[in-house]
């Protein structure tokens, strides 16, 4: 038997050896008999129980002895006599370590946290040198299809709507057994004590969170060895790797995982970056005092995100705005790490699975942006501010005490809008603008918005079905909402419908040729939803949902637009031709050409139903919802 800890120890006396369970085998005693018989009397020059020895690992896995033992021998015979005195055999420890228990149970565990510490206990201490990235791995499976509608896959396993297959080949397993596997997932591990001795409990965890809702395999290759060099074995004593499969819980299941909002991933930012905005899949703790996140530099440097404040307009706990503890290192790319920020279950933030980064430019930015590049205009019942700048900026519009904000990367169109409440006074309103760059440099301006002209009906386009699942263009529809909170019943009349941009409509009105079709008059009350369809629309078509029973249905004399609405993205306006007034629009339409888009409408998620391009999105339920909110 070896010394499990590998510390300096001594040989066992005859009396001690006789107490050892099992004692010496017949083969051991037979191998010593000739030496014992030829040893001269008194050949043991030192007391056997006082002879020290040191265990080391030789290539063959056998023990070697310290020089002090050799010096205790007086020739070959004396050495054999010494062995006879101590009843000690130079037998190799050929029994490898076995896995006794693990935190992953069974062949496949589910709902495992994305950054959980995985524990494996062994029958004896491991050699720490045998642990490497090539011998221990967490391997994500590969997606080969979808199984959203049925939990069946032609190949592989259905996990959270994805068909996934094991990517490990026989060659990969062989490389793990040789300790030369090249992993995809970076791991950290530690060895600690268990009932089997020191260094017999292995803890493994990923450096960054694993993908949520994904199948993985934890593999311990046969390259793992004990301190005598014997390899990992199975319960039958055969050399073998060890494996457990598991499926991770959703993102954020081990603690907050921050996702970049500002700056955008891949963006080049000034060294004196003023703030970073992050969002989370699950709410973080409301107690933010002292909370922080790491910024991990590719060069090994670290910066700190600190002093978090909740983002304006977000649901509490889902978005934070951070200050930086120091300027960034020039030319270094950074990603968000873990930190002291906690979720509402008290778990600390972990390094996110999603790899998002931004890089620091060589210089600081001290120049404020130019607010003169912002265009302010009234469009229907809303005031819009639009910017297409040459650097990443945040645009803020304030009107009558209300604020709208948007941010974006260089060259990205920024647009914000605020609806004019009630019946605005004739004349003008003052719109206040603020621009801020990534370094925190700010510039402000104000503009007068002309409110003269005809009263605009309080209507807004909120849904467009251009690619129905049923017959085209018969089942196409658009939906209007009365944006008022309260007020009397209105009679809406004199409006026209056209599938053109407002600039084209305005040009046609100047030429005296109003485009499109008249919209039949209808009554509207605050909050009412009105569905507009063509004259060949069929109620009860099973391919698309019918309007709600309480919904007002307005039927045009013909199809919607010129021959129907184009699936490639076609603008829509509703306007008053006598005064050349735009009422509402859908100016930046979504493309809905694909088979997956059939029967799926575009909906406006802007809080005031203003026509802001970024507010339009495909229906979140994958259908249309005429007469009711998605």
C-alpha positions in Angstrom: 0.0 0.0 0.0 1.3 3.5 -0.8 1.2 6.6 1.2 -1.9 8.5 0.0 -0.8 12.0 0.8 2.7 11.6 -0.8 4.3 13.2 2.2 7.6 12.0 3.8 6.8 8.9 5.9 8.5 5.9 7.3 8.5 2.2 6.7 6.2 -0.1 8.7 7.5 -2.3 11.5 6.8 -6.0 11.5 4.2 -5.6 14.2 2.6 -2.7 12.3 2.6 -4.7 9.0 0.9 -7.7 10.7 -1.9 -5.4 11.6 -2.4 -4.1 8.1 -5.6 -5.6 6.5 -4.6 -8.3 4.1 -0.9 -8.4 5.2 1.5 -9.8 2.5 0.3 -12.0 -0.3 1.8 -15.5 -0.9 3.6 -14.1 -4.0 5.2 -11.3 -1.9 6.4 -13.8 0.7 7.7 -16.2 -1.9 9.6 -13.4 -3.7 11.4 -12.6 -0.5 12.2 -16.1 0.7 15.6 -16.4 -1.0 16.8 -13.1 0.3 15.7 -13.8 3.8 17.5 -17.1 3.9 20.8 -15.7 2.6 20.9 -12.5 4.7 23.6 -12.6 7.4 22.5 -12.3 10.9 22.3 -8.8 12.2 22.5 -7.3 8.6 20.0 -4.6 9.4 22.3 -1.8 10.3 19.5 0.5 11.4 16.2 0.0 13.1 13.7 -0.8 10.4 11.0 1.3 11.9 13.3 4.4 11.7 14.3 4.1 8.0 12.8 7.0 6.1 11.6 6.9 2.5 10.2 9.3 -0.1 7.7 8.3 -2.7 8.1 9.8 -6.3 6.4 9.0 -9.5 8.5 7.2 -12.0 7.5 6.7 -15.7 6.5 3.2 -14.9 4.4 4.2 -11.9 6.7 2.4 -9.5 8.1 3.7 -6.2 11.7 4.8 -5.9 13.6 5.0 -2.7 15.6 7.7 -0.9 19.4 7.4 -0.8 19.2 7.0 3.0 17.6 3.6 2.5 20.4 2.6 0.1 23.0 3.7 2.6 21.4 1.5 5.2 22.3 -1.6 3.1 25.6 -3.4 3.4 25.6 -5.2 0.0 22.9 -6.9 -1.9 22.2 -9.5 0.8 21.9 -6.8 3.4 19.4 -5.0 1.3 17.3 -8.1 1.1 17.7 -8.5 4.8 16.4 -5.0 5.3 13.4 -5.8 3.3 12.9 -8.9 5.3 13.1 -6.9 8.6 10.4 -4.5 7.5 8.3 -7.0 5.6 7.9 -4.2 2.9 7.3 -5.1 -0.7 8.2 -2.7 -3.7 4.9 -3.5 -5.3 3.6 -1.0 -7.9 0.2 0.7 -7.2 -1.5 -0.4 -10.3 -5.1 0.2 -9.2 -6.4 3.4 -10.7 -8.8 5.9 -9.2 -12.5 5.3 -9.6 -15.4 7.8 -9.5 -17.4 7.3 -6.3 -20.0 10.0 -6.6 -20.9 13.1 -8.5 -23.3 16.1 -8.3 -24.6 15.1 -11.7 -26.9 12.1 -11.2 -27.8 9.5 -13.8 -26.9 9.6 -17.5 -28.7 13.0 -18.0 -29.4 15.7 -15.5 -31.7 18.6 -16.3 -32.1 22.2 -15.1 -28.5 22.5 -14.2 -27.4 26.1 -13.6 -25.4 27.7 -16.4 -22.4 28.3 -14.2 -22.8 25.7 -11.5 -19.9 24.1 -9.7 -19.9 20.4 -10.7 -18.4 18.0 -8.1 -16.8 14.5 -8.7 -15.4 12.4 -5.8 -12.8 9.7 -6.4 -11.6 6.6 -4.5 -8.1 8.0 -3.9 -6.2 11.2 -4.4 -5.5 12.4 -8.0 -2.2 13.7 -9.4 -2.9 17.4 -10.0 -0.5 17.3 -12.9 -2.8 15.0 -14.8 -5.6 17.6 -14.8 -5.5 19.8 -17.9 -7.7 21.4 -20.5 -7.0 18.3 -22.6 -8.2 15.7 -20.1 -11.3 17.4 -18.5 -13.9 19.0 -20.7 -17.5 20.3 -20.9 -18.7 19.8 -24.4 -21.8 21.5 -25.8 -23.9 19.5 -28.2 -24.6 20.7 -31.7 -28.0 21.9 -33.0 -29.2 20.1 -36.1 -32.8 21.1 -36.3 -35.9 22.2 -34.4 -38.5 20.4 -32.4 -40.7 23.3 -31.2 -44.0 21.6 -32.1 -43.2 18.0 -31.2 -40.6 16.6 -28.9 -39.2 14.3 -31.6 -36.0 14.5 -33.6 -35.0 12.2 -36.4 -31.5 12.2 -35.0 -30.2 13.4 -31.6 -32.1 14.6 -28.6 -34.9 17.3 -28.4 -33.8 19.9 -25.8 -35.9 23.0 -25.3 -37.2 23.0 -28.9 -33.8 22.2 -30.5 -32.6 18.9 -32.0 -29.1 18.4 -30.7 -26.4 15.7 -31.3 -23.3 14.6 -29.5 -20.3 16.1 -31.4 -17.7 13.9 -29.8 -16.0 11.4 -32.2 -14.0 8.3 -31.3 -10.9 10.4 -32.0 -12.1 13.1 -29.6 -12.5 10.6 -26.9 -9.1 9.2 -27.6 -7.5 12.7 -27.3 -9.3 13.1 -24.0 -7.8 9.8 -22.8 -4.3 11.1 -23.9 -4.9 14.5 -22.4 -4.5 16.4 -25.7 -8.1 17.4 -26.5 -8.7 21.0 -27.6 -11.8 22.2 -25.7 -14.3 24.8 -26.8 -15.4 25.7 -23.2 -12.7 27.2 -20.9 -12.9 25.6 -17.4 -11.5 26.2 -14.0 -11.2 23.5 -11.4 -9.9 22.8 -7.9 -8.9 19.6 -6.0 -10.0 19.2 -2.4 -10.2 16.6 0.3 -12.9 13.9 0.8 -13.3 10.8 2.9 -10.8 9.1 0.4 -8.1 11.6 1.3 -6.7 14.9 0.1 -7.0 15.8 -3.6 -9.8 13.3 -4.1 -12.7 15.7 -4.7 -12.7 17.6 -8.0 -14.7 20.8 -8.5 -15.2 22.0 -12.1 -16.9 25.2 -13.3 -17.0 27.1 -16.6 -15.1 30.4 -16.8 -18.2 31.9 -18.5 -21.8 30.8 -18.3 -22.8 28.0 -20.5 -25.6 28.4 -23.1 -29.0 28.2 -21.4 -31.4 25.4 -22.2 -28.6 23.4 -23.9 -27.3 19.9 -23.6 -23.7 19.4 -22.6 -21.4 16.5 -21.7 -18.9 16.5 -18.8 -16.0 14.3 -19.8 -13.1 13.1 -17.6 -10.6 11.4 -19.9 -8.5 8.4 -19.1 -5.5 10.8 -18.8 -6.5 11.4 -15.2 -4.2 9.5 -12.9 -3.6 8.9 -9.3 -0.3 9.9 -7.5 1.3 6.6 -8.6 0.4 7.2 -12.2 -2.4 4.7 -12.5 -5.1 5.9 -14.9 -8.8 6.4 -14.2 -10.8 3.1 -14.2 -14.4 2.1 -14.2 -16.2 0.0 -11.6 -14.8 -3.2 -13.2 -11.3 -1.9 -12.8 -10.8 -1.3 -16.6 -9.2 1.9 -17.8 -12.0 4.2 -18.9 -13.0 7.8 -19.1 -16.1 9.0 -17.2 -19.1 10.9 -18.6 -22.3 12.6 -17.5 -24.7 14.6 -19.7 -26.7 17.5 -18.5 -29.1 20.1 -19.8 -28.7 23.7 -18.5 -31.4 25.9 -17.1 -32.3 29.2 -18.7 -29.8 32.1 -18.9 -29.3 33.8 -15.6 -30.0 30.6 -13.6 -26.6 30.9 -11.7 -26.7 34.6 -11.3 -27.1 37.8 -13.3 -25.7 37.7 -16.9 -25.2 41.2 -18.2 -26.0 42.0 -21.9 -24.6 45.1 -23.5 -27.1 47.8 -24.5 -24.6 50.7 -24.8 -22.1 50.6 -26.3 -23.0 48.1 -29.0 -21.0 44.9 -29.3 -18.0 45.4 -31.6 -18.0 49.2 -31.1 -14.9 51.4 -30.9 -15.3 53.7 -27.9 -13.2 56.6 -26.6 -10.8 55.9 -23.8 -12.8 58.2 -21.5 -16.0 56.2 -22.0 -18.6 57.7 -19.6 -21.1 55.0 -19.0 -22.1 51.4 -19.9 -25.7 50.3 -20.1 -26.6 46.6 -19.5 -29.8 44.6 -19.5 -30.6 41.3 -17.8 -32.9 38.3 -18.6 -34.1 38.2 -14.9 -34.4 41.1 -12.5 -31.5 42.0 -10.3 -31.6 43.0 -6.6 -33.0 46.4 -5.8 -30.2 47.0 -3.3 -27.5 48.5 -5.7 -25.3 50.2 -3.2 -21.7 48.9 -3.7 -22.7 46.6 -6.6 -20.2 46.3 -9.4 -19.3 44.3 -12.5 -15.9 43.6 -13.9 -14.7 44.7 -17.4 -12.3 42.1 -18.5 -9.5 43.3 -20.9 -8.1 40.9 -23.5 -4.6 41.9 -22.2 -5.5 40.6 -18.7 -6.3 44.1 -17.4 -9.5 44.9 -15.5 -11.7 47.9 -15.1 -14.7 48.2 -12.9 -18.3 49.1 -13.6 -19.7 50.8 -10.5 -22.4 53.1 -9.1 -25.3 51.5 -11.0 -28.6 53.4 -11.5 -31.8 52.0 -13.0 -32.5 52.8 -16.6 -35.3 55.3 -17.2 -38.4 53.7 -18.8 -37.4 50.1 -18.1 -39.2 47.6 -15.8 -37.3 47.8 -12.5 -34.4 45.3 -12.2 -33.9 44.6 -15.9 -31.6 47.5 -16.9 -28.7 49.3 -15.2 -26.6 52.3 -16.2 -23.0 52.1 -14.9 -20.0 54.5 -14.4 -16.4 53.4 -15.1 -13.9 53.4 -12.3 -11.0 54.6 -14.6 -10.2 55.3 -18.2 -9.8 52.3 -20.5 -6.5 51.1 -21.8 -5.9 52.2 -25.4 -6.4 49.6 -28.0 -7.7 47.0 -25.6 -10.9 45.1 -26.2 -13.2 44.5 -23.2 -16.0 42.2 -22.3 -18.3 42.2 -19.3 -17.4 39.7 -16.5 -19.0 38.8 -13.2 -19.1 40.9 -10.1 -20.8 41.7 -6.8 -24.1 42.6 -8.4 -26.7 40.1 -7.1 -30.1 38.9 -8.4 -33.1 38.7 -6.2 -32.1 35.2 -5.0 -28.8 36.5 -3.7 -26.6 35.0 -6.4 -23.6 37.0 -7.7 -23.2 38.0 -11.3 -21.3 35.5 -13.6 -19.4 36.0 -16.8 -22.1 36.0 -19.5 -22.3 33.2 -22.0 -22.9 35.7 -24.9 -19.5 37.0 -26.0 -19.9 40.8 -26.5 -17.0 43.2 -26.5 -16.1 46.8 -27.3 -12.6 48.3 -27.8 -11.0 51.4 -26.5 -9.6 53.9 -29.1 -6.1 55.3 -28.6 -7.4 58.8 -27.6 -10.0 60.4 -25.4 -12.9 62.3 -26.9 -13.3 65.9 -25.6 -15.5 67.4 -28.4 -19.2 67.8 -27.8 -21.6 66.7 -30.6 -23.5 69.1 -32.9 -27.3 69.3 -32.2 -27.8 71.1 -35.5 -27.8 67.8 -37.3 -31.1 66.8 -35.6 -34.3 67.2 -37.7 -37.5 68.0 -35.8 -40.9 67.8 -37.4 -44.5 67.1 -36.8 -45.8 63.9 -38.3 -49.5 63.2 -37.8 -50.2 63.6 -34.1 -46.6 63.2 -33.0 -43.5 65.3 -32.9 -40.4 63.5 -34.2 -36.7 64.1 -33.8 -34.5 62.3 -36.3 -30.7 62.0 -36.4 -28.2 60.2 -38.7 -24.9 61.0 -37.1 -21.3 60.0 -37.8 -20.6 58.8 -34.2 -22.4 56.8 -31.6 -24.8 59.2 -29.8 -27.8 59.3 -27.5 -30.7 61.5 -28.6 -33.2 63.0 -26.1 -36.4 64.8 -27.0 -38.4 66.7 -24.3 -41.8 68.1 -25.1 -44.3 69.5 -22.7 -42.6 67.8 -19.7 -42.3 64.4 -21.4 -39.1 62.8 -22.5 -38.1 60.2 -25.1 -34.6 58.8 -25.6 -32.8 56.6 -28.1 -29.2 55.6 -28.6 -27.3 54.0 -31.4 -24.0 53.3 -33.2 -22.2 55.5 -35.7 -24.3 56.0 -38.9 -27.4 54.4 -37.4 -30.6 56.3 -37.7 -31.9 57.6 -34.4 -35.6 58.5 -34.1 -37.7 59.5 -31.1 -41.3 60.8 -31.0 -43.8 62.2 -28.5 -47.5 62.4 -29.1 -49.1 65.8 -28.8 -51.7 65.4 -26.0 -55.4 66.4 -26.5 -56.2 69.4 -28.6 -52.9 71.4 -28.9 -53.0 75.2 -28.9 -52.7 76.9 -32.3 -49.2 78.3 -32.8 -46.2 76.3 -31.6 -44.7 74.1 -28.9 -41.0 74.2 -27.9 -39.1 70.9 -28.3 -35.9 70.6 -26.3 -33.0 68.4 -27.7 -30.0 67.0 -26.0 -27.2 65.0 -27.6 -24.6 63.0 -25.7 -21.6 61.1 -27.0 -20.0 58.0 -25.5 -17.5 60.2 -23.5 -20.4 62.0 -21.8 -19.9 65.3 -23.8 -23.3 66.9 -24.1 -24.9 69.6 -26.2 -28.4 71.0 -26.1 -30.7 73.0 -28.4 -34.4 73.9 -28.7 -36.8 74.1 -31.7 -40.3 75.5 -32.2 -42.8 73.0 -33.6 -45.5 74.5 -35.8 -49.0 73.3 -34.7 -51.0 75.3 -37.2 -53.4 73.6 -39.6 -56.4 71.3 -39.3 -57.2 69.3 -36.3 -55.8 65.7 -36.6 -58.1 62.8 -35.7 -56.5 60.9 -32.7 -55.9 57.7 -34.7 -52.7 55.6 -35.1 -51.8 52.6 -37.2 -50.8 49.8 -34.8 -51.0 46.6 -36.9 -50.5 45.6 -40.6 -51.2 42.1 -42.0 -49.6 42.3 -45.5 -49.0 38.5 -45.9 -52.1 36.7 -44.6 -52.2 32.9 -44.3 -55.4 33.0 -46.3 -56.1 34.3 -49.8 -54.2 37.4 -50.9 -55.0 40.2 -51.1 -58.5 39.4 -49.8 -57.5 38.7 -46.2 -55.1 41.6 -45.8 -56.0 44.1 -43.0 -54.7 47.1 -41.1 -55.7 48.2 -37.6 -56.2 51.7 -36.2 -56.5 52.6 -32.5 -58.1 55.7 -31.0 -55.2 56.9 -28.8 -57.3 59.0 -26.4 -57.7 58.0 -22.8 -61.1 59.7 -22.5 -63.3 62.1 -24.5 -66.5 62.1 -26.6 -67.5 59.9 -29.5 -66.0 61.2 -32.7 -67.2 60.9 -36.3 -64.2 60.2 -38.5 -64.8 61.2 -42.1 -62.9 62.5 -45.1 -59.8 60.4 -44.7 -58.0 58.5 -47.5 -55.9 55.3 -47.5 -52.8 55.0 -49.7 -49.9 52.5 -50.0 -47.3 55.2 -50.6 -44.8 57.2 -48.6 -46.0 60.6 -47.3 -43.6 62.4 -49.5 -45.1 60.8 -52.6 -48.6 61.5 -51.4 -47.8 65.2 -50.7 -46.3 65.6 -54.2 -49.5 64.1 -55.7 -51.7 66.4 -53.7 -49.8 69.4 -55.0 -50.5 68.1 -58.5 -54.2 67.8 -57.6 -54.3 64.1 -57.9 -54.9 62.4 -54.4 -53.7 58.8 -54.5 -55.4 55.8 -52.8 -59.0 55.2 -51.8 -61.4 57.0 -49.6 -61.9 55.6 -46.1 -65.7 55.2 -45.3 -66.7 57.3 -42.3 -67.0 55.6 -38.9 -67.5 56.5 -35.2 -64.7 56.2 -32.7 -64.4 56.3 -28.9 -61.3 56.5 -26.8 -59.3 53.2 -26.9 -61.4 51.8 -29.8 -59.7 49.5 -32.3 -60.9 49.8 -35.9 -60.0 47.2 -38.5 -59.8 48.3 -42.2 -60.1 45.6 -44.9 -60.7 45.3 -48.6 -64.1 44.6 -50.2 -63.3 40.9 -50.7 -62.4 40.2 -47.1 -64.2 37.1 -45.7 -65.1 36.7 -42.1 -64.7 33.1 -40.8 -61.7 32.2 -43.0 -60.0 29.5 -40.9 -56.5 30.6 -42.0 -56.5 33.9 -40.2 -58.1 35.1 -37.0 -61.4 37.1 -37.3 -61.6 40.6 -35.7 -62.9 40.7 -32.2 -66.7 40.8 -32.0 -66.7 44.3 -30.6 -64.3 45.6 -33.2 -65.5 48.2 -35.8 -64.9 46.8 -39.3 -64.4 49.4 -42.1 -64.5 48.1 -45.7 -62.8 49.9 -48.6 -64.2 50.0 -52.0 -61.5 47.7 -53.4 -58.4 46.2 -52.1 -56.0 47.7 -49.6 -53.6 49.7 -51.7 -53.0 49.3 -55.4 -53.7 45.5 -55.9 -52.9 44.7 -52.3 -50.1 45.3 -49.8 -46.6 44.2 -51.0 -44.9 41.5 -48.9 -41.5 43.2 -49.6 -42.4 46.1 -47.4 -44.8 48.8 -48.6 -45.5 52.0 -46.8 -49.0 53.0 -45.7 -50.5 56.5 -45.0 -53.9 57.7 -43.9 -54.4 61.3 -44.7 -56.9 64.2 -45.1 -56.6 65.3 -48.8 -58.5 68.6 -48.4 -55.9 70.1 -46.0 -53.0 67.9 -47.1 -52.7 66.6 -43.5 -51.0 63.4 -42.5 -53.0 61.5 -39.9 -51.0 58.4 -39.3 -48.4 56.3 -41.2 -46.3 53.1 -41.5 -43.3 54.6 -43.3 -40.6 52.1 -42.6 -42.3 48.8 -43.3 -41.0 45.3 -42.5 -40.3 42.7 -45.1 -42.6 39.7 -44.8 -41.8 37.5 -47.8 -40.9 34.2 -46.1 -43.1 31.2 -45.5 -42.6 31.8 -41.7 -44.2 35.3 -42.1 -47.5 34.0 -43.6 -50.3 35.0 -41.3 -47.9 37.0 -39.1 -48.6 40.8 -38.8 -46.4 43.7 -38.0 -47.3 45.5 -34.8 -46.4 49.0 -33.4 -44.9 48.8 -29.9 -44.3 52.5 -29.5 -45.9 53.6 -26.1 -47.8 56.4 -27.8 -48.3 54.6 -31.2 -46.1 57.1 -33.0 -44.6 55.8 -36.3 -41.0 55.2 -35.2 -39.3 52.7 -37.4 -37.6 50.8 -34.5 -41.0 50.4 -32.8 -42.4 48.1 -35.5 -41.8 44.4 -35.1 -43.3 41.1 -36.2 -46.2 39.9 -34.1 -44.7 38.2 -30.9 -47.2 35.4 -31.1 -46.5 34.6 -34.7 -50.1 35.4 -35.8 -52.3 38.5 -36.3 -54.6 40.0 -33.7 -57.3 42.1 -35.4 -59.2 44.1 -32.8 -57.1 43.2 -29.8 -53.6 44.0 -28.5 -50.9 41.4 -28.9 
